[in-house]
């Protein structure tokens, strides 16, 4: 049976995030750069607001979470690249 407590779900998300970031870091540069550029373009919501998180709405929660996740995966991928160089 699968544990669906918030802690278990968060643990699963963190594991997937780490796996994904390592896979991105392992890509050849010519494949990794466009993917990171694509993710970077999605780190900020494009809804015309000066500060998209200033007045949160129910409809923006998913988009804000996705933008935050793109940012977190990109940061971890960069960290994984740094570890490979060191």
PyMOL Python script that loads the backbone (N, CA, C, O; Angstrom):
from pymol import cmd

cmd.read_pdbstr("""\
ATOM      1  N   UNK A   1       0.843  -1.183   0.000  1.00  0.00           N
ATOM      2  CA  UNK A   1       0.000   0.000   0.000  1.00  0.00           C
ATOM      3  C   UNK A   1       0.888   1.247   0.000  1.00  0.00           C
ATOM      4  O   UNK A   1       1.920   1.274   0.671  1.00  0.00           O
ATOM      5  N   UNK A   2       0.498   2.257  -0.736  1.00  0.00           N
ATOM      6  CA  UNK A   2       1.267   3.485  -0.856  1.00  0.00           C
ATOM      7  C   UNK A   2       0.883   4.464   0.241  1.00  0.00           C
ATOM      8  O   UNK A   2      -0.297   4.717   0.484  1.00  0.00           O
ATOM      9  N   UNK A   3       1.899   5.010   0.898  1.00  0.00           N
ATOM     10  CA  UNK A   3       1.672   5.997   1.948  1.00  0.00           C
ATOM     11  C   UNK A   3       1.404   7.351   1.281  1.00  0.00           C
ATOM     12  O   UNK A   3       2.241   7.845   0.525  1.00  0.00           O
ATOM     13  N   UNK A   4       0.251   7.946   1.556  1.00  0.00           N
ATOM     14  CA  UNK A   4      -0.100   9.226   0.929  1.00  0.00           C
ATOM     15  C   UNK A   4      -0.163  10.365   1.935  1.00  0.00           C
ATOM     16  O   UNK A   4      -0.876  11.344   1.717  1.00  0.00           O
ATOM     17  N   UNK A   5       0.575  10.249   3.032  1.00  0.00           N
ATOM     18  CA  UNK A   5       0.627  11.354   3.979  1.00  0.00           C
ATOM     19  C   UNK A   5       1.389  12.511   3.337  1.00  0.00           C
ATOM     20  O   UNK A   5       2.160  12.291   2.403  1.00  0.00           O
ATOM     21  N   UNK A   6       1.189  13.726   3.814  1.00  0.00           N
ATOM     22  CA  UNK A   6       1.939  14.853   3.250  1.00  0.00           C
ATOM     23  C   UNK A   6       3.457  14.651   3.308  1.00  0.00           C
ATOM     24  O   UNK A   6       4.165  15.021   2.371  1.00  0.00           O
ATOM     25  N   UNK A   7       3.956  14.073   4.391  1.00  0.00           N
ATOM     26  CA  UNK A   7       5.403  13.839   4.504  1.00  0.00           C
ATOM     27  C   UNK A   7       5.889  12.844   3.457  1.00  0.00           C
ATOM     28  O   UNK A   7       6.945  13.034   2.854  1.00  0.00           O
ATOM     29  N   UNK A   8       5.116  11.783   3.244  1.00  0.00           N
ATOM     30  CA  UNK A   8       5.497  10.782   2.252  1.00  0.00           C
ATOM     31  C   UNK A   8       5.466  11.375   0.841  1.00  0.00           C
ATOM     32  O   UNK A   8       6.360  11.113   0.036  1.00  0.00           O
ATOM     33  N   UNK A   9       4.446  12.167   0.546  1.00  0.00           N
ATOM     34  CA  UNK A   9       4.352  12.793  -0.775  1.00  0.00           C
ATOM     35  C   UNK A   9       5.497  13.778  -0.991  1.00  0.00           C
ATOM     36  O   UNK A   9       6.061  13.846  -2.083  1.00  0.00           O
ATOM     37  N   UNK A  10       5.838  14.530   0.033  1.00  0.00           N
ATOM     38  CA  UNK A  10       6.957  15.468  -0.083  1.00  0.00           C
ATOM     39  C   UNK A  10       8.261  14.718  -0.302  1.00  0.00           C
ATOM     40  O   UNK A  10       9.093  15.142  -1.104  1.00  0.00           O
ATOM     41  N   UNK A  11       8.448  13.615   0.397  1.00  0.00           N
ATOM     42  CA  UNK A  11       9.648  12.802   0.205  1.00  0.00           C
ATOM     43  C   UNK A  11       9.752  12.274  -1.213  1.00  0.00           C
ATOM     44  O   UNK A  11      10.833  12.272  -1.803  1.00  0.00           O
ATOM     45  N   UNK A  12       8.630  11.825  -1.762  1.00  0.00           N
ATOM     46  CA  UNK A  12       8.627  11.335  -3.136  1.00  0.00           C
ATOM     47  C   UNK A  12       8.951  12.461  -4.114  1.00  0.00           C
ATOM     48  O   UNK A  12       9.718  12.262  -5.056  1.00  0.00           O
ATOM     49  N   UNK A  13       8.373  13.640  -3.896  1.00  0.00           N
ATOM     50  CA  UNK A  13       8.652  14.782  -4.762  1.00  0.00           C
ATOM     51  C   UNK A  13      10.135  15.148  -4.718  1.00  0.00           C
ATOM     52  O   UNK A  13      10.743  15.403  -5.757  1.00  0.00           O
ATOM     53  N   UNK A  14      10.709  15.175  -3.534  1.00  0.00           N
ATOM     54  CA  UNK A  14      12.129  15.499  -3.409  1.00  0.00           C
ATOM     55  C   UNK A  14      13.004  14.471  -4.125  1.00  0.00           C
ATOM     56  O   UNK A  14      13.991  14.832  -4.766  1.00  0.00           O
ATOM     57  N   UNK A  15      12.642  13.192  -4.015  1.00  0.00           N
ATOM     58  CA  UNK A  15      13.406  12.150  -4.699  1.00  0.00           C
ATOM     59  C   UNK A  15      13.333  12.336  -6.212  1.00  0.00           C
ATOM     60  O   UNK A  15      14.350  12.230  -6.897  1.00  0.00           O
ATOM     61  N   UNK A  16      12.143  12.612  -6.737  1.00  0.00           N
ATOM     62  CA  UNK A  16      11.992  12.827  -8.177  1.00  0.00           C
ATOM     63  C   UNK A  16      12.769  14.064  -8.627  1.00  0.00           C
ATOM     64  O   UNK A  16      13.393  14.063  -9.687  1.00  0.00           O
ATOM     65  N   UNK A  17      12.724  15.099  -7.824  1.00  0.00           N
ATOM     66  CA  UNK A  17      13.452  16.333  -8.150  1.00  0.00           C
ATOM     67  C   UNK A  17      14.944  16.052  -8.256  1.00  0.00           C
ATOM     68  O   UNK A  17      15.597  16.522  -9.187  1.00  0.00           O
ATOM     69  N   UNK A  18      15.484  15.298  -7.319  1.00  0.00           N
ATOM     70  CA  UNK A  18      16.923  14.996  -7.325  1.00  0.00           C
ATOM     71  C   UNK A  18      17.303  14.113  -8.510  1.00  0.00           C
ATOM     72  O   UNK A  18      18.331  14.338  -9.149  1.00  0.00           O
ATOM     73  N   UNK A  19      16.482  13.115  -8.802  1.00  0.00           N
ATOM     74  CA  UNK A  19      16.757  12.256  -9.958  1.00  0.00           C
ATOM     75  C   UNK A  19      16.745  13.085 -11.241  1.00  0.00           C
ATOM     76  O   UNK A  19      17.650  12.977 -12.069  1.00  0.00           O
ATOM     77  N   UNK A  20      15.716  13.909 -11.394  1.00  0.00           N
ATOM     78  CA  UNK A  20      15.586  14.730 -12.597  1.00  0.00           C
ATOM     79  C   UNK A  20      16.774  15.682 -12.747  1.00  0.00           C
ATOM     80  O   UNK A  20      17.305  15.837 -13.846  1.00  0.00           O
ATOM     81  N   UNK A  21      17.184  16.304 -11.676  1.00  0.00           N
ATOM     82  CA  UNK A  21      18.300  17.249 -11.762  1.00  0.00           C
ATOM     83  C   UNK A  21      19.596  16.542 -12.143  1.00  0.00           C
ATOM     84  O   UNK A  21      20.400  17.091 -12.896  1.00  0.00           O
ATOM     85  N   UNK A  22      19.808  15.339 -11.635  1.00  0.00           N
ATOM     86  CA  UNK A  22      21.012  14.570 -12.003  1.00  0.00           C
ATOM     87  C   UNK A  22      20.966  14.149 -13.474  1.00  0.00           C
ATOM     88  O   UNK A  22      21.986  14.176 -14.161  1.00  0.00           O
ATOM     89  N   UNK A  23      19.789  13.764 -13.951  1.00  0.00           N
ATOM     90  CA  UNK A  23      19.652  13.404 -15.365  1.00  0.00           C
ATOM     91  C   UNK A  23      19.942  14.607 -16.262  1.00  0.00           C
ATOM     92  O   UNK A  23      20.611  14.478 -17.288  1.00  0.00           O
ATOM     93  N   UNK A  24      19.439  15.769 -15.871  1.00  0.00           N
ATOM     94  CA  UNK A  24      19.694  16.983 -16.659  1.00  0.00           C
ATOM     95  C   UNK A  24      21.182  17.299 -16.653  1.00  0.00           C
ATOM     96  O   UNK A  24      21.747  17.621 -17.698  1.00  0.00           O
ATOM     97  N   UNK A  25      21.823  17.213 -15.498  1.00  0.00           N
ATOM     98  CA  UNK A  25      23.253  17.509 -15.399  1.00  0.00           C
ATOM     99  C   UNK A  25      24.090  16.525 -16.215  1.00  0.00           C
ATOM    100  O   UNK A  25      25.162  16.885 -16.701  1.00  0.00           O
ATOM    101  N   UNK A  26      23.618  15.300 -16.370  1.00  0.00           N
ATOM    102  CA  UNK A  26      24.364  14.277 -17.105  1.00  0.00           C
ATOM    103  C   UNK A  26      24.240  14.420 -18.619  1.00  0.00           C
ATOM    104  O   UNK A  26      24.993  13.790 -19.361  1.00  0.00           O
ATOM    105  N   UNK A  27      23.302  15.239 -19.085  1.00  0.00           N
ATOM    106  CA  UNK A  27      23.130  15.433 -20.522  1.00  0.00           C
ATOM    107  C   UNK A  27      24.347  16.130 -21.117  1.00  0.00           C
ATOM    108  O   UNK A  27      25.007  16.914 -20.435  1.00  0.00           O
ATOM    109  N   UNK A  28      24.649  15.852 -22.383  1.00  0.00           N
ATOM    110  CA  UNK A  28      25.697  16.622 -23.061  1.00  0.00           C
ATOM    111  C   UNK A  28      25.280  18.104 -23.115  1.00  0.00           C
ATOM    112  O   UNK A  28      24.090  18.416 -23.169  1.00  0.00           O
ATOM    113  N   UNK A  29      26.239  18.982 -23.100  1.00  0.00           N
ATOM    114  CA  UNK A  29      25.976  20.430 -23.057  1.00  0.00           C
ATOM    115  C   UNK A  29      25.008  20.870 -24.151  1.00  0.00           C
ATOM    116  O   UNK A  29      24.124  21.687 -23.896  1.00  0.00           O
ATOM    117  N   UNK A  30      25.161  20.339 -25.374  1.00  0.00           N
ATOM    118  CA  UNK A  30      24.295  20.772 -26.480  1.00  0.00           C
ATOM    119  C   UNK A  30      22.840  20.377 -26.264  1.00  0.00           C
ATOM    120  O   UNK A  30      21.949  20.973 -26.870  1.00  0.00           O
ATOM    121  N   UNK A  31      22.580  19.393 -25.419  1.00  0.00           N
ATOM    122  CA  UNK A  31      21.212  19.006 -25.084  1.00  0.00           C
ATOM    123  C   UNK A  31      20.736  19.661 -23.791  1.00  0.00           C
ATOM    124  O   UNK A  31      19.558  19.988 -23.647  1.00  0.00           O
ATOM    125  N   UNK A  32      21.656  19.847 -22.860  1.00  0.00           N
ATOM    126  CA  UNK A  32      21.315  20.405 -21.548  1.00  0.00           C
ATOM    127  C   UNK A  32      20.961  21.888 -21.634  1.00  0.00           C
ATOM    128  O   UNK A  32      19.988  22.323 -21.018  1.00  0.00           O
ATOM    129  N   UNK A  33      21.726  22.662 -22.379  1.00  0.00           N
ATOM    130  CA  UNK A  33      21.524  24.116 -22.435  1.00  0.00           C
ATOM    131  C   UNK A  33      20.118  24.502 -22.906  1.00  0.00           C
ATOM    132  O   UNK A  33      19.477  25.335 -22.265  1.00  0.00           O
ATOM    133  N   UNK A  34      19.616  23.923 -24.009  1.00  0.00           N
ATOM    134  CA  UNK A  34      18.251  24.298 -24.427  1.00  0.00           C
ATOM    135  C   UNK A  34      17.186  23.920 -23.391  1.00  0.00           C
ATOM    136  O   UNK A  34      16.207  24.644 -23.205  1.00  0.00           O
ATOM    137  N   UNK A  35      17.385  22.788 -22.725  1.00  0.00           N
ATOM    138  CA  UNK A  35      16.424  22.369 -21.702  1.00  0.00           C
ATOM    139  C   UNK A  35      16.430  23.342 -20.529  1.00  0.00           C
ATOM    140  O   UNK A  35      15.370  23.728 -20.036  1.00  0.00           O
ATOM    141  N   UNK A  36      17.621  23.741 -20.079  1.00  0.00           N
ATOM    142  CA  UNK A  36      17.709  24.699 -18.968  1.00  0.00           C
ATOM    143  C   UNK A  36      17.153  26.064 -19.380  1.00  0.00           C
ATOM    144  O   UNK A  36      16.533  26.753 -18.570  1.00  0.00           O
ATOM    145  N   UNK A  37      17.374  26.452 -20.631  1.00  0.00           N
ATOM    146  CA  UNK A  37      16.798  27.719 -21.125  1.00  0.00           C
ATOM    147  C   UNK A  37      15.273  27.649 -21.112  1.00  0.00           C
ATOM    148  O   UNK A  37      14.606  28.601 -20.707  1.00  0.00           O
ATOM    149  N   UNK A  38      14.723  26.514 -21.557  1.00  0.00           N
ATOM    150  CA  UNK A  38      13.274  26.316 -21.565  1.00  0.00           C
ATOM    151  C   UNK A  38      12.726  26.401 -20.148  1.00  0.00           C
ATOM    152  O   UNK A  38      11.703  27.042 -19.909  1.00  0.00           O
ATOM    153  N   UNK A  39      13.410  25.750 -19.207  1.00  0.00           N
ATOM    154  CA  UNK A  39      12.968  25.787 -17.807  1.00  0.00           C
ATOM    155  C   UNK A  39      13.073  27.201 -17.238  1.00  0.00           C
ATOM    156  O   UNK A  39      12.186  27.652 -16.514  1.00  0.00           O
ATOM    157  N   UNK A  40      14.140  27.883 -17.562  1.00  0.00           N
ATOM    158  CA  UNK A  40      14.343  29.246 -17.066  1.00  0.00           C
ATOM    159  C   UNK A  40      13.223  30.173 -17.527  1.00  0.00           C
ATOM    160  O   UNK A  40      12.789  31.046 -16.775  1.00  0.00           O
ATOM    161  N   UNK A  41      12.761  29.987 -18.739  1.00  0.00           N
ATOM    162  CA  UNK A  41      11.671  30.811 -19.265  1.00  0.00           C
ATOM    163  C   UNK A  41      10.358  30.557 -18.529  1.00  0.00           C
ATOM    164  O   UNK A  41       9.437  31.370 -18.603  1.00  0.00           O
ATOM    165  N   UNK A  42      10.272  29.444 -17.828  1.00  0.00           N
ATOM    166  CA  UNK A  42       9.040  29.098 -17.111  1.00  0.00           C
ATOM    167  C   UNK A  42       9.145  29.307 -15.612  1.00  0.00           C
ATOM    168  O   UNK A  42       8.214  28.972 -14.879  1.00  0.00           O
ATOM    169  N   UNK A  43      10.257  29.852 -15.139  1.00  0.00           N
ATOM    170  CA  UNK A  43      10.447  30.093 -13.716  1.00  0.00           C
ATOM    171  C   UNK A  43       9.650  31.296 -13.215  1.00  0.00           C
ATOM    172  O   UNK A  43       9.447  31.451 -12.011  1.00  0.00           O
ATOM    173  N   UNK A  44       9.204  32.135 -14.125  1.00  0.00           N
ATOM    174  CA  UNK A  44       8.434  33.318 -13.763  1.00  0.00           C
ATOM    175  C   UNK A  44       7.128  33.280 -14.529  1.00  0.00           C
ATOM    176  O   UNK A  44       7.117  33.088 -15.745  1.00  0.00           O
ATOM    177  N   UNK A  45       6.027  33.463 -13.815  1.00  0.00           N
ATOM    178  CA  UNK A  45       4.729  33.489 -14.491  1.00  0.00           C
ATOM    179  C   UNK A  45       4.651  34.686 -15.427  1.00  0.00           C
ATOM    180  O   UNK A  45       5.090  35.784 -15.084  1.00  0.00           O
ATOM    181  N   UNK A  46       4.099  34.470 -16.594  1.00  0.00           N
ATOM    182  CA  UNK A  46       3.949  35.533 -17.591  1.00  0.00           C
ATOM    183  C   UNK A  46       2.492  35.953 -17.659  1.00  0.00           C
ATOM    184  O   UNK A  46       1.805  35.677 -18.643  1.00  0.00           O
ATOM    185  N   UNK A  47       2.017  36.624 -16.608  1.00  0.00           N
ATOM    186  CA  UNK A  47       0.601  37.012 -16.606  1.00  0.00           C
ATOM    187  C   UNK A  47       0.420  38.526 -16.617  1.00  0.00           C
ATOM    188  O   UNK A  47      -0.689  39.027 -16.434  1.00  0.00           O
ATOM    189  N   UNK A  48       1.513  39.247 -16.834  1.00  0.00           N
ATOM    190  CA  UNK A  48       1.418  40.690 -16.922  1.00  0.00           C
ATOM    191  C   UNK A  48       1.477  41.405 -15.589  1.00  0.00           C
ATOM    192  O   UNK A  48       1.510  42.635 -15.559  1.00  0.00           O
ATOM    193  N   UNK A  49       1.490  40.682 -14.499  1.00  0.00           N
ATOM    194  CA  UNK A  49       1.558  41.328 -13.197  1.00  0.00           C
ATOM    195  C   UNK A  49       3.001  41.695 -12.886  1.00  0.00           C
ATOM    196  O   UNK A  49       3.937  40.997 -13.276  1.00  0.00           O
ATOM    197  N   UNK A  50       3.159  42.809 -12.174  1.00  0.00           N
ATOM    198  CA  UNK A  50       4.498  43.220 -11.770  1.00  0.00           C
ATOM    199  C   UNK A  50       5.082  42.212 -10.785  1.00  0.00           C
ATOM    200  O   UNK A  50       6.249  41.837 -10.905  1.00  0.00           O
ATOM    201  N   UNK A  51       4.297  41.775  -9.830  1.00  0.00           N
ATOM    202  CA  UNK A  51       4.712  40.780  -8.839  1.00  0.00           C
ATOM    203  C   UNK A  51       3.625  39.711  -8.789  1.00  0.00           C
ATOM    204  O   UNK A  51       2.631  39.881  -8.083  1.00  0.00           O
ATOM    205  N   UNK A  52       3.798  38.592  -9.539  1.00  0.00           N
ATOM    206  CA  UNK A  52       2.715  37.610  -9.649  1.00  0.00           C
ATOM    207  C   UNK A  52       2.311  36.975  -8.332  1.00  0.00           C
ATOM    208  O   UNK A  52       1.196  36.464  -8.227  1.00  0.00           O
ATOM    209  N   UNK A  53       3.166  36.987  -7.328  1.00  0.00           N
ATOM    210  CA  UNK A  53       2.806  36.377  -6.056  1.00  0.00           C
ATOM    211  C   UNK A  53       2.233  37.360  -5.057  1.00  0.00           C
ATOM    212  O   UNK A  53       1.879  36.976  -3.943  1.00  0.00           O
ATOM    213  N   UNK A  54       2.134  38.631  -5.442  1.00  0.00           N
ATOM    214  CA  UNK A  54       1.689  39.662  -4.503  1.00  0.00           C
ATOM    215  C   UNK A  54       0.257  39.449  -4.040  1.00  0.00           C
ATOM    216  O   UNK A  54      -0.049  39.623  -2.861  1.00  0.00           O
ATOM    217  N   UNK A  55      -0.605  39.081  -4.946  1.00  0.00           N
ATOM    218  CA  UNK A  55      -2.005  38.829  -4.609  1.00  0.00           C
ATOM    219  C   UNK A  55      -2.357  37.427  -5.111  1.00  0.00           C
ATOM    220  O   UNK A  55      -2.890  37.277  -6.210  1.00  0.00           O
ATOM    221  N   UNK A  56      -2.060  36.401  -4.309  1.00  0.00           N
ATOM    222  CA  UNK A  56      -2.319  35.039  -4.771  1.00  0.00           C
ATOM    223  C   UNK A  56      -3.806  34.766  -4.950  1.00  0.00           C
ATOM    224  O   UNK A  56      -4.639  35.213  -4.162  1.00  0.00           O
ATOM    225  N   UNK A  57      -4.108  34.038  -5.978  1.00  0.00           N
ATOM    226  CA  UNK A  57      -5.474  33.609  -6.235  1.00  0.00           C
ATOM    227  C   UNK A  57      -5.470  32.094  -6.346  1.00  0.00           C
ATOM    228  O   UNK A  57      -4.418  31.483  -6.535  1.00  0.00           O
ATOM    229  N   UNK A  58      -6.637  31.493  -6.228  1.00  0.00           N
ATOM    230  CA  UNK A  58      -6.720  30.038  -6.353  1.00  0.00           C
ATOM    231  C   UNK A  58      -6.209  29.585  -7.709  1.00  0.00           C
ATOM    232  O   UNK A  58      -5.525  28.565  -7.804  1.00  0.00           O
ATOM    233  N   UNK A  59      -6.524  30.313  -8.737  1.00  0.00           N
ATOM    234  CA  UNK A  59      -6.125  29.932 -10.086  1.00  0.00           C
ATOM    235  C   UNK A  59      -4.633  30.000 -10.325  1.00  0.00           C
ATOM    236  O   UNK A  59      -4.118  29.306 -11.202  1.00  0.00           O
ATOM    237  N   UNK A  60      -3.925  30.823  -9.562  1.00  0.00           N
ATOM    238  CA  UNK A  60      -2.491  30.968  -9.789  1.00  0.00           C
ATOM    239  C   UNK A  60      -1.654  30.007  -8.964  1.00  0.00           C
ATOM    240  O   UNK A  60      -0.446  29.915  -9.186  1.00  0.00           O
ATOM    241  N   UNK A  61      -2.244  29.293  -8.029  1.00  0.00           N
ATOM    242  CA  UNK A  61      -1.475  28.416  -7.147  1.00  0.00           C
ATOM    243  C   UNK A  61      -0.714  27.353  -7.936  1.00  0.00           C
ATOM    244  O   UNK A  61       0.466  27.124  -7.672  1.00  0.00           O
ATOM    245  N   UNK A  62      -1.360  26.709  -8.887  1.00  0.00           N
ATOM    246  CA  UNK A  62      -0.707  25.670  -9.679  1.00  0.00           C
ATOM    247  C   UNK A  62       0.441  26.247 -10.498  1.00  0.00           C
ATOM    248  O   UNK A  62       1.533  25.680 -10.529  1.00  0.00           O
ATOM    249  N   UNK A  63       0.195  27.370 -11.157  1.00  0.00           N
ATOM    250  CA  UNK A  63       1.225  27.989 -11.984  1.00  0.00           C
ATOM    251  C   UNK A  63       2.411  28.443 -11.145  1.00  0.00           C
ATOM    252  O   UNK A  63       3.559  28.275 -11.555  1.00  0.00           O
ATOM    253  N   UNK A  64       2.146  29.018  -9.975  1.00  0.00           N
ATOM    254  CA  UNK A  64       3.237  29.438  -9.092  1.00  0.00           C
ATOM    255  C   UNK A  64       4.046  28.242  -8.611  1.00  0.00           C
ATOM    256  O   UNK A  64       5.273  28.310  -8.546  1.00  0.00           O
ATOM    257  N   UNK A  65       3.372  27.152  -8.274  1.00  0.00           N
ATOM    258  CA  UNK A  65       4.069  25.945  -7.823  1.00  0.00           C
ATOM    259  C   UNK A  65       4.934  25.370  -8.946  1.00  0.00           C
ATOM    260  O   UNK A  65       6.058  24.932  -8.702  1.00  0.00           O
ATOM    261  N   UNK A  66       4.416  25.370 -10.162  1.00  0.00           N
ATOM    262  CA  UNK A  66       5.190  24.860 -11.293  1.00  0.00           C
ATOM    263  C   UNK A  66       6.407  25.737 -11.565  1.00  0.00           C
ATOM    264  O   UNK A  66       7.499  25.223 -11.809  1.00  0.00           O
ATOM    265  N   UNK A  67       6.233  27.042 -11.525  1.00  0.00           N
ATOM    266  CA  UNK A  67       7.353  27.953 -11.740  1.00  0.00           C
ATOM    267  C   UNK A  67       8.425  27.736 -10.673  1.00  0.00           C
ATOM    268  O   UNK A  67       9.617  27.723 -10.979  1.00  0.00           O
ATOM    269  N   UNK A  68       8.002  27.567  -9.430  1.00  0.00           N
ATOM    270  CA  UNK A  68       8.940  27.318  -8.340  1.00  0.00           C
ATOM    271  C   UNK A  68       9.667  25.989  -8.543  1.00  0.00           C
ATOM    272  O   UNK A  68      10.866  25.895  -8.281  1.00  0.00           O
ATOM    273  N   UNK A  69       8.965  24.983  -8.999  1.00  0.00           N
ATOM    274  CA  UNK A  69       9.591  23.666  -9.209  1.00  0.00           C
ATOM    275  C   UNK A  69      10.611  23.712 -10.336  1.00  0.00           C
ATOM    276  O   UNK A  69      11.678  23.109 -10.219  1.00  0.00           O
ATOM    277  N   UNK A  70      10.309  24.415 -11.427  1.00  0.00           N
ATOM    278  CA  UNK A  70      11.295  24.573 -12.499  1.00  0.00           C
ATOM    279  C   UNK A  70      12.566  25.206 -11.949  1.00  0.00           C
ATOM    280  O   UNK A  70      13.672  24.768 -12.269  1.00  0.00           O
ATOM    281  N   UNK A  71      12.410  26.224 -11.132  1.00  0.00           N
ATOM    282  CA  UNK A  71      13.559  26.900 -10.546  1.00  0.00           C
ATOM    283  C   UNK A  71      14.365  25.959  -9.654  1.00  0.00           C
ATOM    284  O   UNK A  71      15.593  25.927  -9.735  1.00  0.00           O
ATOM    285  N   UNK A  72      13.683  25.200  -8.810  1.00  0.00           N
ATOM    286  CA  UNK A  72      14.376  24.283  -7.894  1.00  0.00           C
ATOM    287  C   UNK A  72      15.127  23.190  -8.650  1.00  0.00           C
ATOM    288  O   UNK A  72      16.254  22.856  -8.285  1.00  0.00           O
ATOM    289  N   UNK A  73      14.526  22.633  -9.690  1.00  0.00           N
ATOM    290  CA  UNK A  73      15.196  21.586 -10.467  1.00  0.00           C
ATOM    291  C   UNK A  73      16.420  22.170 -11.175  1.00  0.00           C
ATOM    292  O   UNK A  73      17.476  21.538 -11.199  1.00  0.00           O
ATOM    293  N   UNK A  74      16.293  23.364 -11.750  1.00  0.00           N
ATOM    294  CA  UNK A  74      17.423  23.992 -12.432  1.00  0.00           C
ATOM    295  C   UNK A  74      18.572  24.266 -11.463  1.00  0.00           C
ATOM    296  O   UNK A  74      19.736  24.065 -11.809  1.00  0.00           O
ATOM    297  N   UNK A  75      18.254  24.719 -10.264  1.00  0.00           N
ATOM    298  CA  UNK A  75      19.296  24.974  -9.264  1.00  0.00           C
ATOM    299  C   UNK A  75      20.009  23.677  -8.889  1.00  0.00           C
ATOM    300  O   UNK A  75      21.238  23.639  -8.813  1.00  0.00           O
ATOM    301  N   UNK A  76      19.235  22.615  -8.655  1.00  0.00           N
ATOM    302  CA  UNK A  76      19.849  21.328  -8.314  1.00  0.00           C
ATOM    303  C   UNK A  76      20.688  20.782  -9.466  1.00  0.00           C
ATOM    304  O   UNK A  76      21.742  20.188  -9.239  1.00  0.00           O
ATOM    305  N   UNK A  77      20.227  20.980 -10.699  1.00  0.00           N
ATOM    306  CA  UNK A  77      21.009  20.530 -11.854  1.00  0.00           C
ATOM    307  C   UNK A  77      22.338  21.283 -11.905  1.00  0.00           C
ATOM    308  O   UNK A  77      23.381  20.692 -12.184  1.00  0.00           O
ATOM    309  N   UNK A  78      22.297  22.581 -11.635  1.00  0.00           N
ATOM    310  CA  UNK A  78      23.538  23.365 -11.583  1.00  0.00           C
ATOM    311  C   UNK A  78      24.455  22.882 -10.476  1.00  0.00           C
ATOM    312  O   UNK A  78      25.669  22.810 -10.664  1.00  0.00           O
ATOM    313  N   UNK A  79      23.894  22.551  -9.331  1.00  0.00           N
ATOM    314  CA  UNK A  79      24.689  22.014  -8.237  1.00  0.00           C
ATOM    315  C   UNK A  79      25.322  20.680  -8.627  1.00  0.00           C
ATOM    316  O   UNK A  79      26.483  20.424  -8.306  1.00  0.00           O
ATOM    317  N   UNK A  80      24.561  19.832  -9.317  1.00  0.00           N
ATOM    318  CA  UNK A  80      25.084  18.540  -9.756  1.00  0.00           C
ATOM    319  C   UNK A  80      26.229  18.738 -10.749  1.00  0.00           C
ATOM    320  O   UNK A  80      27.209  17.994 -10.725  1.00  0.00           O
ATOM    321  N   UNK A  81      26.106  19.740 -11.618  1.00  0.00           N
ATOM    322  CA  UNK A  81      27.186  20.044 -12.562  1.00  0.00           C
ATOM    323  C   UNK A  81      28.440  20.486 -11.819  1.00  0.00           C
ATOM    324  O   UNK A  81      29.549  20.086 -12.173  1.00  0.00           O
ATOM    325  N   UNK A  82      28.268  21.305 -10.798  1.00  0.00           N
ATOM    326  CA  UNK A  82      29.403  21.769 -10.002  1.00  0.00           C
ATOM    327  C   UNK A  82      30.097  20.603  -9.310  1.00  0.00           C
ATOM    328  O   UNK A  82      31.324  20.560  -9.222  1.00  0.00           O
ATOM    329  N   UNK A  83      29.299  19.659  -8.822  1.00  0.00           N
ATOM    330  CA  UNK A  83      29.871  18.474  -8.165  1.00  0.00           C
ATOM    331  C   UNK A  83      30.692  17.638  -9.146  1.00  0.00           C
ATOM    332  O   UNK A  83      31.709  17.053  -8.773  1.00  0.00           O
ATOM    333  N   UNK A  84      30.241  17.585 -10.413  1.00  0.00           N
ATOM    334  CA  UNK A  84      30.953  16.804 -11.432  1.00  0.00           C
ATOM    335  C   UNK A  84      32.297  17.443 -11.763  1.00  0.00           C
ATOM    336  O   UNK A  84      33.266  16.736 -12.040  1.00  0.00           O
ATOM    337  N   UNK A  85      32.364  18.768 -11.737  1.00  0.00           N
ATOM    338  CA  UNK A  85      33.580  19.495 -12.077  1.00  0.00           C
ATOM    339  C   UNK A  85      34.590  19.426 -10.947  1.00  0.00           C
ATOM    340  O   UNK A  85      35.795  19.353 -11.186  1.00  0.00           O
ATOM    341  N   UNK A  86      34.095  19.449  -9.709  1.00  0.00           N
ATOM    342  CA  UNK A  86      34.990  19.464  -8.543  1.00  0.00           C
ATOM    343  C   UNK A  86      35.793  18.216  -8.413  1.00  0.00           C
ATOM    344  O   UNK A  86      36.588  18.087  -7.482  1.00  0.00           O
TER     345      UNK A  86
END
""", "prot")
cmd.dss("prot")
cmd.show_as("cartoon", "prot")
cmd.util.cbc("prot")
cmd.orient("prot")
